[in-house]
């Protein structure tokens, strides 16, 4: 189609979406190099697309290519004139936490841009006081900005003031996050779901000695808001340990592992044990290759 043709632009948008879908599939399969290729192709069809930039940045981060990951997040921050993508500040903070040298101006560029936007969104709190939908959006952006600033102050070696500022922004981020949660927690439904899990996975369900014998990976399991993430952060602070968050090889294969376990559990103990031995090797070897 000729330049400026609306049909051509529509086709490019469609091609971009296809590449994004392929990229996501590769990412979930732990094929991060391939996902970067697909997200880059998506940007070829839709230059500056924030979704493609954000996803590519995450893949680059996993690969340890922090400079490129930071460049993508900065492109979103600097090109987001409408301030619709404040989650890029959280992404940028994660990159800076991993390697502060990845961004030429370091943490300062995140701090100055976030503080500038905070003033704008604080004004929106007053302007949209009578509009619940608009306030929900404002609260989500304020949650992101305060979380990014918490990470900024948390990384500063500036004594008690930095600790106080970090805690203040963390509290505010939590406050705004709670305002975005509109669904009441289903206590009874959660109790029933947990009881169902306990009824299935009773002692003896898993054959003894199954899985990979390696003791290197340590899995932290817990209920939501039980402190599992905090425990991981504490362990990750040790120089001989690495916390990979929820973006793990295990989680990336979870759907396939689950389906395989359900199928093989019907075939008896030997079939289930062989399946878990195989998947145990996949997870352990995949972790060793990535980290």
HELIX and SHEET records of a PDB file:
HELIX    1   1 UNK A    6  UNK A   28  1                                  23    
HELIX    2   2 UNK A   32  UNK A   45  1                                  14    
HELIX    3   3 UNK A   50  UNK A   62  1                                  13    
HELIX    4   4 UNK A   66  UNK A   79  1                                  14    
HELIX    5   5 UNK A   87  UNK A   98  1                                  12    
HELIX    6   6 UNK A  100  UNK A  102  5                                   3    
HELIX    7   7 UNK A  107  UNK A  127  1                                  21    
HELIX    8   8 UNK A  132  UNK A  155  1                                  24    
HELIX    9   9 UNK A  160  UNK A  180  1                                  21    
HELIX   10  10 UNK A  187  UNK A  200  1                                  14    
HELIX   11  11 UNK A  228  UNK A  236  1                                   9    
HELIX   12  12 UNK A  249  UNK A  252  1                                   4    
HELIX   13  13 UNK A  254  UNK A  265  1                                  12    
HELIX   14  14 UNK A  269  UNK A  290  1                                  22    
END                                                                             
